Amino acid sequence: METRRSSSAETGELIITRMFDAPRERVFEAWTDCGRMMRWWGPKGFTSPACKMDLRVGGEYLNSMKSPEGREYWSKGRYYEIQAPEKLVMTDSFADEKGNVVPASYYGMAGDWPIEMTVTVTFEDEDGKTKLTLKHSGADRINAADRNDMRQGWNESFDKLEESLTEH
């Protein structure tokens, strides 16, 4: 597995690039099919008990992840761009279980988290494998520790994504 990580505090972007040993159509589907997404969404030890997607430009998603201690965390967003199987662009906000946008403090998180960020995911074919690049933008006010936690959470989720791609 090849991993390249980078981020830019100045622009508030977290950028993670990972290589997956699966065709990009399958990796794209893991992001756009609730059944598949629920297999990998959330860091190590977390589960994903709920997922709703209206996969169209202007459509919304609502996902939950549940910690090993049983605490649920919800996120929601709106799709801005969908180019199957090449690119997804969507907003990302903390939410409650009803889909109402909430501040990060709702989940006990300190710091100056924005109400809405943008996630751009690109999927590139490289010899039958998929190069996935995630750009999480709008986190310029988040402190270094929280940005590191965000990076770790995404990478642990991607570890689970990699495992889920080998399941049939």
Residue pairs with C-beta under 8 A, 6 or more apart in sequence:
1 18
1 19
1 162
2 18
2 19
3 16
3 17
3 18
3 19
3 155
4 16
4 17
5 15
5 16
5 17
5 151
5 155
6 15
6 16
6 17
7 13
7 14
7 15
7 147
7 151
8 15
9 140
9 144
9 147
10 140
11 137
11 140
12 137
12 138
12 139
12 140
12 141
12 142
13 135
13 136
13 137
13 139
14 134
14 135
14 136
14 139
14 147
14 150
14 151
14 154
15 133
15 134
15 135
15 136
16 133
16 134
16 151
16 154
16 155
16 158
17 131
17 132
17 133
17 134
18 131
18 132
18 134
18 155
18 158
18 162
19 126
19 129
19 130
19 131
19 132
20 27
20 129
20 130
20 132
20 161
20 162
20 165
21 129
21 162
21 165
22 129
22 130
22 165
22 166
23 125
23 128
23 130
24 85
24 86
24 123
24 124
24 125
24 130
25 85
26 130
26 165
27 85
27 123
27 130
27 132
27 161
27 165
28 84
28 85
28 86
28 88
28 123
29 36
29 85
30 36
30 37
30 39
30 40
30 161
30 164
30 165
31 37
31 88
31 121
32 53
32 55
32 82
32 84
32 88
34 51
34 52
34 53
36 164
37 48
37 51
37 53
37 63
38 47
38 48
38 49
38 50
38 51
39 48
39 160
39 164
39 167
40 48
40 157
40 158
40 160
40 161
40 163
40 164
41 48
41 51
41 63
41 65
41 157
41 160
42 48
42 65
42 66
42 153
42 157
42 160
43 65
43 152
43 153
43 156
43 157
44 156
44 159
44 160
45 67
45 68
46 65
46 66
46 67
46 68
47 65
47 66
48 63
48 64
48 65
48 66
49 64
49 66
49 72
50 62
50 63
50 64
50 74
50 97
51 61
51 62
51 63
51 64
52 60
52 61
52 62
52 63
53 59
53 61
54 60
54 61
54 79
55 61
55 79
55 82
56 79
56 82
57 79
57 80
57 81
57 82
58 78
58 79
59 78
59 79
60 76
60 77
60 78
60 79
60 99
61 76
61 77
61 79
61 90
62 74
62 75
62 76
62 95
62 99
63 74
63 75
63 76
64 72
64 73
64 74
64 75
64 97
65 72
65 73
65 75
66 72
66 73
67 73
72 97
73 94
73 107
74 94
74 95
74 96
74 97
74 99
75 92
75 93
75 94
75 95
76 93
76 95
76 99
76 101
77 90
77 91
77 92
77 93
77 116
77 119
78 90
78 91
79 88
79 89
79 90
80 89
80 90
80 91
80 118
81 87
81 88
81 89
82 88
82 89
85 123
86 122
86 123
86 124
87 120
87 121
87 122
87 123
88 119
88 120
88 121
89 118
89 119
89 120
89 121
90 118
90 119
91 116
91 117
91 118
91 119
92 116
92 117
92 118
92 119
92 136
93 101
93 102
93 115
93 116
93 117
94 101
94 102
94 103
94 104
94 106
94 107
94 113
95 101
95 102
96 102
96 106
101 115
101 116
103 113
103 115
104 111
104 113
109 146
111 141
111 142
111 143
111 146
112 141
112 142
112 143
113 139
113 141
113 142
113 146
114 138
114 139
114 141
114 142
116 138
117 136
117 137
117 138
117 139
118 136
118 137
118 138
119 134
119 135
119 136
119 137
120 134
120 135
120 137
121 132
121 133
121 134
121 135
122 132
122 133
123 130
123 131
123 132
124 130
124 131
124 132
124 133
125 131
132 158
134 154
136 150
136 154
139 147
139 150
142 150
